Amino acid sequence: MQTLTVELGDRSYPIYIGQDLLGQAALLQQHIRAKQVLVVSNETVAPLYLPTLLQNLSGYTVETVILPDGEQYKNLQWLNSIFDRLLASKFSRNATLIALGGGVVGDMGGFAAACYQRGIVFIQIPTTLLAQVDSSVGGKTGVNHALGKNMIGAFYQPQCVIADAAVLDTLDDRQLAAGLAEVIKYGLIADAGFFAWLEANMAALLARNKAALAYAIEQSCRNKARIVAEDETETGLRATLNLGHTFGHAIETGMGYGEYLHGEAVAIGICQAADLSSRLGWLSQQEVSRIIALLKQAGLPVTPPADLKARQFIELMSVDKKNVDGDIRLILLRGIGDATLPTAVERALLTETLEQYGRE
C-alpha cells in the first residue's frame, strides 16, 4: 500500500492506494469517530462491494442510501434523499458518511456531509478510475443544475481516501477510458515526463496491467495532492486542474447529463483547448497531434458533437466558475506539461476553434 498525504494543516488527510484495501477493516475504522455510519452508494456498485464494506462495519449503527447510477441523477432531488435518511435515522453531528462509488456518489455524498448539521465526518472510497485519480481528492463536492454543471456545491475535505485498485477489475472499458482522460490531464498541465510515460504505457493501462495502473493512480494523486495543498479553494494554481473542463462541461450540459461520460467530454475539451492554444501560437502542431493521438489511443472521443454549434457552446461556457465580469476564462497550454492560469481570449479566436476544430 502506498500512502500519500494532502497537506492542509490540521485538515490534512491520507490517500491510501493499493490492492484489496476494501477488506481491511482497521484501515477504515481508524477514521470513524462514532457509531453512526451512513453509506451512500449506487445501484451498480452496491451489489459488488457493499457487502464487503458492511462486514468491516460490524458493531456500528449502519444505514444505506442506494442512488440510481448516472450523471443525470446528480441533482438536488436525489441529494435530498440522503438528508431524508440522515434525519429519519436521527444521525448526530458525530456521524460518519462513507461514499462508495464513482464521482457522482462522491460529489453528492461529500456535499451532503458538508451540509448536514454543518458538517459531519466524510470518507471517500472511490470505485472508478476517474474518481480514484481526481474527484475523490481535493474536497470539491456538489450537484448539477439544468443550467450548469457543478454550480451548486462546497469545498469539504474527507477524512481519508481509500483507493482500492482491485475494484477496477469490474470497471467496464468505457469507464476505464473516461478515467484515463483525467490521468492524461495531469501530464498535460504539470508533468511532461508523466505524459511521455503515458505515451509509452497506454497499451499496458488499457490491458489493466496492475503495476501500470498503480503507477498512474499514484502519480495522478501525487500531482493533485500537491496542487490542492498549495491552493485549496481554487484561487490560482488549482484552476489548472480544469484543463478541458469548460468545453467539456458545455458538452455535458448541452447534450444532457449522462449522454457523455465526464471523462469523454473532458477529452474533447482538452483537444479544443489544445487547438485554441495552437491558434494563439503557444502550442506546436506536433504537440497538438501528440495530445490527440494519446487520447485516441485511450479510446476516447476527440471531436465535439456535430449538433452543438458554436453559439450554443459559448452560451453554455458563459456559466462557469472561472469566468469574471462576463469574460470566458480558459485553462490553455503553452506546452505539454505547462498549463496557463485562467485566461480570457479573444472571442473571435474562441469562435474559430468552436466552428472549425473537428468539423472540417
C-alpha positions in Angstrom: 0.0 0.0 0.0 1.2 3.5 -0.9 0.1 6.4 1.4 0.1 10.0 0.1 -0.9 13.0 2.2 -2.9 16.0 1.2 -1.2 18.7 3.3 -3.8 21.1 4.7 -2.6 21.7 8.2 -4.9 20.3 10.8 -7.2 19.2 8.0 -4.5 17.1 6.3 -5.6 13.6 5.3 -4.2 10.4 3.8 -4.8 8.8 0.4 -4.3 5.1 0.6 -3.6 3.4 -2.8 -3.2 -0.3 -3.2 -4.8 -3.7 -3.9 -7.6 -5.3 -1.8 -7.9 -2.3 0.6 -11.7 -2.6 0.8 -11.4 -5.6 3.0 -9.1 -4.0 5.6 -11.4 -3.1 8.4 -8.8 -1.4 10.6 -7.8 0.9 7.8 -11.3 2.2 7.6 -12.3 2.2 11.2 -9.5 4.4 12.4 -11.2 7.3 10.6 -14.7 6.8 12.0 -15.4 8.8 15.2 -18.7 7.4 16.5 -21.1 4.5 16.0 -23.5 6.0 13.4 -22.4 5.4 9.8 -24.3 6.2 6.6 -23.0 4.5 3.4 -24.0 6.2 0.1 -23.6 4.1 -3.0 -25.4 3.4 -6.3 -27.3 0.5 -7.9 -24.2 -0.6 -9.9 -21.6 -0.6 -7.2 -23.6 -1.7 -4.2 -24.2 -5.3 -5.3 -20.4 -5.7 -5.9 -18.8 -4.0 -2.9 -21.3 -3.0 -0.3 -21.4 -6.5 1.4 -17.6 -6.3 2.0 -17.8 -2.8 3.4 -20.7 -3.8 5.7 -18.6 -6.6 7.1 -16.0 -4.1 8.1 -18.7 -2.1 9.9 -19.9 -4.8 12.2 -20.7 -3.2 15.6 -21.7 0.1 14.1 -25.2 1.5 13.5 -25.3 1.5 9.7 -27.8 2.9 7.3 -27.5 2.9 3.5 -28.7 5.1 0.6 -28.5 3.5 -2.8 -28.8 6.1 -5.6 -29.5 5.4 -9.3 -26.4 5.3 -11.4 -25.7 8.2 -13.7 -24.8 11.9 -14.0 -28.4 12.7 -14.7 -29.2 11.9 -11.0 -26.6 14.2 -9.6 -29.1 16.9 -8.6 -30.8 18.4 -5.6 -33.7 16.0 -5.7 -31.6 12.9 -5.1 -29.3 14.8 -2.7 -32.4 15.3 -0.6 -32.8 11.5 -0.3 -29.5 11.4 1.6 -30.7 14.1 4.0 -34.0 12.2 4.4 -32.2 9.1 5.6 -29.9 11.0 7.9 -32.8 12.8 9.6 -35.1 9.8 9.7 -32.3 7.8 11.4 -31.7 10.6 13.8 -28.0 10.8 13.0 -25.9 13.2 15.1 -23.2 15.6 14.1 -20.7 12.9 15.1 -21.9 10.5 12.4 -19.8 9.4 9.5 -20.8 9.4 5.8 -19.0 7.0 3.6 -19.2 7.5 -0.2 -18.7 4.1 -2.0 -18.9 4.7 -5.7 -17.7 6.9 -8.6 -17.5 10.6 -9.0 -21.3 11.2 -8.8 -21.6 9.3 -5.5 -18.5 11.0 -4.1 -19.6 14.5 -5.0 -23.1 14.0 -3.7 -22.0 12.2 -0.5 -19.5 14.9 0.2 -21.9 17.7 -0.3 -24.5 16.0 1.9 -21.7 15.6 4.6 -20.7 19.2 4.3 -24.3 20.4 4.8 -25.8 18.0 7.3 -25.6 19.8 10.7 -23.0 22.0 9.1 -20.5 19.2 8.6 -20.0 15.5 9.6 -17.1 13.1 9.0 -16.8 12.1 5.4 -14.8 9.2 3.9 -14.2 8.6 0.2 -14.0 5.0 -1.2 -13.8 5.7 -5.0 -14.6 2.7 -7.3 -13.9 4.2 -10.7 -10.5 5.2 -12.1 -11.7 8.8 -12.6 -12.8 9.1 -9.0 -9.6 7.5 -7.7 -7.3 9.8 -9.6 -9.4 13.0 -9.5 -12.8 13.6 -8.0 -12.2 11.9 -4.7 -9.2 14.0 -3.9 -9.3 17.7 -3.0 -12.7 18.3 -1.4 -14.8 19.5 -4.3 -18.4 18.4 -3.7 -21.7 19.3 -5.2 -24.5 18.7 -7.7 -25.5 19.8 -11.1 -28.2 22.2 -12.2 -30.0 22.2 -15.5 -28.2 25.4 -16.5 -24.7 24.4 -15.4 -22.6 21.5 -14.2 -21.2 21.5 -10.6 -22.5 25.0 -10.0 -24.0 24.2 -6.5 -21.5 22.8 -4.0 -18.9 23.3 -1.4 -15.3 22.7 -0.6 -15.3 19.9 2.1 -12.3 17.7 2.7 -12.7 14.0 3.5 -11.1 12.3 6.5 -9.3 9.9 4.1 -9.5 8.4 0.6 -9.2 4.7 0.1 -8.4 3.9 -3.5 -8.5 0.1 -3.9 -7.2 -0.6 -7.4 -8.7 -4.1 -7.2 -12.2 -2.8 -7.7 -11.1 -1.6 -11.2 -11.3 -5.2 -12.3 -15.1 -4.8 -12.6 -15.0 -1.4 -14.3 -16.2 -1.5 -17.9 -13.9 -0.4 -20.7 -15.8 2.9 -21.3 -15.5 3.9 -17.7 -11.8 3.0 -17.7 -11.2 5.2 -20.7 -13.1 8.1 -19.1 -10.7 7.9 -16.1 -7.7 7.9 -18.4 -8.8 11.3 -19.7 -8.1 12.8 -16.2 -4.8 10.9 -15.9 -3.7 12.3 -19.2 -4.7 15.8 -18.0 -2.1 15.6 -15.2 0.7 15.0 -17.7 -0.5 18.0 -19.7 -0.8 20.6 -17.0 2.3 19.9 -14.9 4.2 16.8 -15.7 5.7 16.3 -19.2 7.6 13.3 -18.1 4.4 11.6 -16.9 2.8 12.4 -20.3 5.7 10.7 -22.1 5.3 7.7 -19.8 1.6 7.5 -20.7 2.5 7.5 -24.4 4.8 4.6 -23.8 2.5 2.7 -21.5 -1.1 3.3 -22.7 -1.4 -0.2 -24.0 -0.5 -1.6 -20.6 -3.1 0.6 -18.9 -5.8 -0.5 -21.3 -4.8 -4.1 -20.7 -5.3 -3.3 -16.9 -1.7 -4.2 -16.0 -1.7 -3.8 -12.2 1.7 -2.2 -12.0 0.9 0.3 -14.7 -2.4 1.2 -13.2 -0.9 1.6 -9.7 1.8 4.0 -11.0 -0.8 6.0 -13.0 -3.1 6.4 -9.9 -0.1 7.2 -7.6 1.3 9.9 -10.0 -2.1 11.4 -10.6 -2.9 11.6 -6.9 0.6 13.0 -6.1 0.1 15.8 -8.7 -3.3 16.6 -7.4 -2.4 16.5 -3.7 0.5 18.9 -4.4 -1.8 21.4 -6.2 -4.6 21.2 -3.7 -2.2 21.7 -0.8 -1.0 24.9 -2.5 -4.4 26.2 -3.5 -7.3 24.5 -1.7 -10.1 26.8 -2.8 -9.1 27.4 -6.4 -7.9 31.0 -6.3 -4.9 30.3 -8.5 -2.9 27.2 -9.4 -5.7 24.7 -8.7 -7.7 26.1 -11.6 -5.2 24.4 -14.0 -6.9 21.1 -13.0 -9.8 22.3 -15.1 -8.0 21.9 -18.4 -10.6 21.0 -21.0 -13.4 21.2 -18.4 -15.1 24.4 -19.5 -15.5 23.0 -23.0 -16.4 19.6 -21.5 -19.0 20.9 -19.1 -20.7 22.7 -22.0 -20.9 19.3 -23.8 -22.3 17.6 -20.8 -24.9 20.3 -20.1 -25.8 20.9 -23.8 -26.2 17.2 -24.7 -27.9 16.3 -21.5 -26.3 14.9 -18.4 -25.3 11.2 -18.9 -25.1 11.3 -22.7 -21.3 11.8 -22.5 -19.3 10.5 -19.5 -17.4 13.3 -17.8 -14.1 11.9 -18.9 -15.3 11.7 -22.5 -16.4 15.3 -22.5 -13.2 16.4 -20.9 -11.2 14.6 -23.6 -12.9 16.5 -26.3 -12.5 19.7 -24.3 -8.7 19.0 -23.9 -8.5 18.8 -27.7 -10.4 22.0 -28.2 -8.1 23.7 -25.6 -5.1 22.4 -27.5 -6.5 23.7 -30.8 -7.1 27.2 -29.3 -3.6 27.2 -27.7 -2.2 26.4 -31.1 -4.2 29.3 -32.7 -2.6 31.6 -30.1 0.9 30.3 -31.1 1.6 28.7 -27.8 1.4 25.0 -28.8 3.1 23.5 -31.9 1.1 21.4 -34.3 3.3 18.4 -33.4 2.3 18.8 -29.7 -1.4 19.1 -30.7 -1.1 15.9 -32.7 0.6 14.1 -29.7 -2.3 15.1 -27.4 -5.0 13.9 -29.9 -3.1 10.7 -30.6 -2.8 9.7 -26.9 -6.5 10.5 -26.2 -7.5 8.4 -29.3 -5.2 5.6 -28.1 -7.0 5.6 -24.8 -10.3 5.0 -26.6 -11.7 8.5 -26.0 -13.7 10.8 -28.4 -11.7 13.7 -29.7 -14.3 15.7 -31.7 -17.3 17.7 -30.4 -20.9 16.6 -31.1 -21.9 17.9 -34.5 -25.2 19.3 -33.3 -23.7 21.5 -30.6 -23.0 24.7 -32.5 -20.5 27.5 -31.6 -23.2 29.8 -30.4 -24.6 27.2 -28.1 -21.1 26.4 -26.9 -20.4 30.0 -26.0 -23.7 30.4 -24.2 -23.1 27.3 -22.1 -19.5 28.2 -21.4 -20.6 31.6 -20.1 -21.9 29.7 -17.0 -18.5 28.7 -15.5 -16.9 29.3 -12.1 -13.7 30.7 -13.6 -15.5 33.4 -15.5 -15.1 37.0 -14.4 -17.3 40.0 -15.4 -18.7 38.1 -18.4 -15.3 37.0 -19.8 -15.0 33.3 -20.6 -11.7 32.3 -19.0 -10.0 29.1 -20.0 -7.1 26.9 -19.0 -4.8 26.6 -22.0 -1.4 25.1 -22.8 2.0 26.8 -23.5 3.5 23.4 -24.0 3.0 19.8 -22.8 3.4 20.0 -19.0 2.8 23.8 -18.9 -0.7 25.0 -18.3 -1.8 28.6 -18.0 -3.9 30.1 -15.2 -7.5 31.1 -16.3 -7.0 33.2 -19.4 -9.5 35.4 -21.3 -9.1 35.0 -25.0 -10.4 37.0 -28.0 -13.9 35.8 -28.7 -13.1 35.6 -32.4 -10.3 33.0 -31.8 -12.5 31.0 -29.5 -15.2 31.0 -32.1 -12.7 29.8 -34.7 -11.9 26.8 -32.6 -15.6 26.1 -31.9 -16.5 26.4 -35.5 -13.5 24.6 -37.1 -11.9 22.1 -34.8 -13.2 18.6 -35.5 -15.8 19.9 -38.1 -13.7 20.0 -41.3 
